[in-house]
């Protein structure tokens, strides 16, 4: 299979250029991502609405059908893809995501989990249905399907079947937003809840129920923007990751612009944190976000969510950054990159 993404659509160019930038230092990761995107973006490329398909998804604030993400824990290129064309039937998205993952070699879901989700989604007025996530590192690729859920009571009944310990940890926080299921055959489930009102005390109680109370102050501060500001608000999501029948990790999500307002400011803050904490993904994030070094006029944001993950057995929080591929502007895109060097003094971060 040709590993080069077709460039017939102008809307695809931001993604093509992002992969070219990232590929300079991380060619193995980018090659894996390119090969997968050749498969997973077929519906968008073949959309009946043509160029508009690249700005008609609810996956990202900019309406782009691909989200790219990095984690502080390792040099890993993540993507989430809207696998159904904008005019397509959202009721087919879950099956489509699983079929695509199967074609890419993912072990898949346990049969009972697939049956329960199929039954839950049947007849629902779906907004997105399902998205397919991929995590590319030097060892290979792992997959995850993100599944839309319905009414609150029905969603909790589904969770009680798939991951009952999640209710104990997330109870009373708010409605379930979606589920994330690794396609590794393990039966693990991540349950995402949109908090009706989240503040430091509520988050601390949630972490305490998961045995992660020692992360409470650090996670609260990070979600408040890393300042002395108090964590309080409605636009937060909390997730519990259940493996082997027990919650083993809790994550807190905040819209990036809720913390730092503008894309350029988000980028500056995240790069400063990456330098301070010596992230192995410093160079990767710097490259994928580089167009945002230049000021942009007010428009839809490109960063999506910033998240903090507390995991049993870990000493530090893991940070995740998501964004839609930013378009190149007329400004010199080298602006602001010299100050971000890795621990060995080499420009643009750590090599693969």
QUIPEMO-V64013 format. One record per helix or strand of 2 or more residues. SS is the DSSP state (a for helix, b for strand). FROM is the first residue (numbers start at 1). LEN is the number of residues. If there is no record, write none. Layout:
# QUIPEMO-V64013
SS:FROM:LEN, SS:FROM:LEN
This chain:
# QUIPEMO-V64013
a:10:14, a:27:14, a:42:4, a:50:6, b:66:6, b:74:8, a:90:14, a:111:11, b:130:8, b:140:9, a:152:11, a:165:6, b:176:7, b:189:6, b:198:2, a:200:10, a:213:11, b:232:2, b:236:8, b:246:10, a:256:5, a:263:15, a:282:7, a:290:4, b:303:9, b:318:7
